[in-house]
Amino acid sequence: MTAESELPAAMGKVARRELALHGLTRLEQFDGRSAKELLAIHGVGPKAIRILREHLEPEGRHLAP
């Protein structure tokens, strides 16, 4: 994980790297994005989506339905 990234390490290296390549390095950037949109990114699977949701919800943020 890069120093400026705040994505959870539990997501896995490939998912974090691919999301960063799409400009997604901060949790606030996921607010309102759909799981379907994120799952279309190589390396991002259901586990990464679940972990994202677990980290977004305590901050009052959510993925779009």
PyMOL CGO cylinders between C-alpha atoms (Angstrom):
from pymol import cmd
from pymol.cgo import CYLINDER

trace = [
    CYLINDER, 0.00, 0.00, 0.00, 1.33, 3.41, -0.86, 0.3, 1, 1, 1, 1, 1, 1,
    CYLINDER, 1.33, 3.41, -0.86, 1.84, 5.95, 1.90, 0.3, 1, 1, 1, 1, 1, 1,
    CYLINDER, 1.84, 5.95, 1.90, -1.00, 8.18, 0.66, 0.3, 1, 1, 1, 1, 1, 1,
    CYLINDER, -1.00, 8.18, 0.66, -3.46, 5.31, 0.39, 0.3, 1, 1, 1, 1, 1, 1,
    CYLINDER, -3.46, 5.31, 0.39, -5.87, 4.64, 3.23, 0.3, 1, 1, 1, 1, 1, 1,
    CYLINDER, -5.87, 4.64, 3.23, -7.37, 1.48, 1.76, 0.3, 1, 1, 1, 1, 1, 1,
    CYLINDER, -7.37, 1.48, 1.76, -7.53, -1.40, 4.23, 0.3, 1, 1, 1, 1, 1, 1,
    CYLINDER, -7.53, -1.40, 4.23, -4.61, -3.85, 3.99, 0.3, 1, 1, 1, 1, 1, 1,
    CYLINDER, -4.61, -3.85, 3.99, -7.09, -6.71, 4.42, 0.3, 1, 1, 1, 1, 1, 1,
    CYLINDER, -7.09, -6.71, 4.42, -8.35, -6.05, 0.88, 0.3, 1, 1, 1, 1, 1, 1,
    CYLINDER, -8.35, -6.05, 0.88, -5.24, -7.58, -0.61, 0.3, 1, 1, 1, 1, 1, 1,
    CYLINDER, -5.24, -7.58, -0.61, -2.40, -6.13, -2.60, 0.3, 1, 1, 1, 1, 1, 1,
    CYLINDER, -2.40, -6.13, -2.60, -3.88, -6.60, -6.07, 0.3, 1, 1, 1, 1, 1, 1,
    CYLINDER, -3.88, -6.60, -6.07, -7.23, -4.99, -5.23, 0.3, 1, 1, 1, 1, 1, 1,
    CYLINDER, -7.23, -4.99, -5.23, -5.53, -2.00, -3.56, 0.3, 1, 1, 1, 1, 1, 1,
    CYLINDER, -5.53, -2.00, -3.56, -3.13, -1.56, -6.47, 0.3, 1, 1, 1, 1, 1, 1,
    CYLINDER, -3.13, -1.56, -6.47, -5.85, -1.76, -9.13, 0.3, 1, 1, 1, 1, 1, 1,
    CYLINDER, -5.85, -1.76, -9.13, -8.12, 0.64, -7.26, 0.3, 1, 1, 1, 1, 1, 1,
    CYLINDER, -8.12, 0.64, -7.26, -5.20, 3.07, -6.91, 0.3, 1, 1, 1, 1, 1, 1,
    CYLINDER, -5.20, 3.07, -6.91, -4.61, 2.83, -10.67, 0.3, 1, 1, 1, 1, 1, 1,
    CYLINDER, -4.61, 2.83, -10.67, -8.23, 3.99, -11.06, 0.3, 1, 1, 1, 1, 1, 1,
    CYLINDER, -8.23, 3.99, -11.06, -7.52, 6.94, -8.74, 0.3, 1, 1, 1, 1, 1, 1,
    CYLINDER, -7.52, 6.94, -8.74, -9.25, 5.40, -5.71, 0.3, 1, 1, 1, 1, 1, 1,
    CYLINDER, -9.25, 5.40, -5.71, -6.95, 5.70, -2.70, 0.3, 1, 1, 1, 1, 1, 1,
    CYLINDER, -6.95, 5.70, -2.70, -9.19, 7.24, -0.01, 0.3, 1, 1, 1, 1, 1, 1,
    CYLINDER, -9.19, 7.24, -0.01, -12.31, 5.74, 1.56, 0.3, 1, 1, 1, 1, 1, 1,
    CYLINDER, -12.31, 5.74, 1.56, -14.33, 8.90, 0.90, 0.3, 1, 1, 1, 1, 1, 1,
    CYLINDER, -14.33, 8.90, 0.90, -13.90, 8.31, -2.85, 0.3, 1, 1, 1, 1, 1, 1,
    CYLINDER, -13.90, 8.31, -2.85, -16.04, 5.16, -2.62, 0.3, 1, 1, 1, 1, 1, 1,
    CYLINDER, -16.04, 5.16, -2.62, -19.08, 6.89, -1.12, 0.3, 1, 1, 1, 1, 1, 1,
    CYLINDER, -19.08, 6.89, -1.12, -21.90, 6.50, -3.63, 0.3, 1, 1, 1, 1, 1, 1,
    CYLINDER, -21.90, 6.50, -3.63, -20.03, 4.24, -6.05, 0.3, 1, 1, 1, 1, 1, 1,
    CYLINDER, -20.03, 4.24, -6.05, -21.75, 0.99, -6.91, 0.3, 1, 1, 1, 1, 1, 1,
    CYLINDER, -21.75, 0.99, -6.91, -20.39, -2.44, -6.06, 0.3, 1, 1, 1, 1, 1, 1,
    CYLINDER, -20.39, -2.44, -6.06, -21.04, -3.43, -9.70, 0.3, 1, 1, 1, 1, 1, 1,
    CYLINDER, -21.04, -3.43, -9.70, -18.78, -0.60, -10.90, 0.3, 1, 1, 1, 1, 1, 1,
    CYLINDER, -18.78, -0.60, -10.90, -16.01, -1.64, -8.51, 0.3, 1, 1, 1, 1, 1, 1,
    CYLINDER, -16.01, -1.64, -8.51, -16.33, -5.34, -9.30, 0.3, 1, 1, 1, 1, 1, 1,
    CYLINDER, -16.33, -5.34, -9.30, -15.64, -4.50, -12.95, 0.3, 1, 1, 1, 1, 1, 1,
    CYLINDER, -15.64, -4.50, -12.95, -12.10, -3.48, -11.95, 0.3, 1, 1, 1, 1, 1, 1,
    CYLINDER, -12.10, -3.48, -11.95, -9.58, -6.29, -12.32, 0.3, 1, 1, 1, 1, 1, 1,
    CYLINDER, -9.58, -6.29, -12.32, -8.57, -7.73, -8.96, 0.3, 1, 1, 1, 1, 1, 1,
    CYLINDER, -8.57, -7.73, -8.96, -11.58, -6.39, -7.08, 0.3, 1, 1, 1, 1, 1, 1,
    CYLINDER, -11.58, -6.39, -7.08, -13.85, -9.16, -5.88, 0.3, 1, 1, 1, 1, 1, 1,
    CYLINDER, -13.85, -9.16, -5.88, -16.61, -9.76, -3.35, 0.3, 1, 1, 1, 1, 1, 1,
    CYLINDER, -16.61, -9.76, -3.35, -14.13, -9.90, -0.45, 0.3, 1, 1, 1, 1, 1, 1,
    CYLINDER, -14.13, -9.90, -0.45, -12.77, -6.44, -1.29, 0.3, 1, 1, 1, 1, 1, 1,
    CYLINDER, -12.77, -6.44, -1.29, -16.33, -5.08, -1.52, 0.3, 1, 1, 1, 1, 1, 1,
    CYLINDER, -16.33, -5.08, -1.52, -17.21, -6.58, 1.87, 0.3, 1, 1, 1, 1, 1, 1,
    CYLINDER, -17.21, -6.58, 1.87, -14.10, -5.09, 3.47, 0.3, 1, 1, 1, 1, 1, 1,
    CYLINDER, -14.10, -5.09, 3.47, -14.82, -1.69, 1.90, 0.3, 1, 1, 1, 1, 1, 1,
    CYLINDER, -14.82, -1.69, 1.90, -18.36, -1.75, 3.28, 0.3, 1, 1, 1, 1, 1, 1,
    CYLINDER, -18.36, -1.75, 3.28, -17.04, -2.66, 6.75, 0.3, 1, 1, 1, 1, 1, 1,
    CYLINDER, -17.04, -2.66, 6.75, -14.74, 0.37, 6.69, 0.3, 1, 1, 1, 1, 1, 1,
    CYLINDER, -14.74, 0.37, 6.69, -17.20, 2.80, 5.08, 0.3, 1, 1, 1, 1, 1, 1,
    CYLINDER, -17.20, 2.80, 5.08, -20.20, 2.21, 7.34, 0.3, 1, 1, 1, 1, 1, 1,
    CYLINDER, -20.20, 2.21, 7.34, -18.61, 3.40, 10.63, 0.3, 1, 1, 1, 1, 1, 1,
    CYLINDER, -18.61, 3.40, 10.63, -17.87, 6.71, 8.84, 0.3, 1, 1, 1, 1, 1, 1,
    CYLINDER, -17.87, 6.71, 8.84, -21.48, 7.03, 7.67, 0.3, 1, 1, 1, 1, 1, 1,
    CYLINDER, -21.48, 7.03, 7.67, -20.52, 6.28, 4.07, 0.3, 1, 1, 1, 1, 1, 1,
    CYLINDER, -20.52, 6.28, 4.07, -22.04, 3.62, 1.81, 0.3, 1, 1, 1, 1, 1, 1,
    CYLINDER, -22.04, 3.62, 1.81, -21.68, 2.05, -1.59, 0.3, 1, 1, 1, 1, 1, 1,
    CYLINDER, -21.68, 2.05, -1.59, -24.59, 2.77, -3.90, 0.3, 1, 1, 1, 1, 1, 1,
    CYLINDER, -24.59, 2.77, -3.90, -27.18, -0.02, -4.28, 0.3, 1, 1, 1, 1, 1, 1,
]
cmd.load_cgo(trace, "trace")
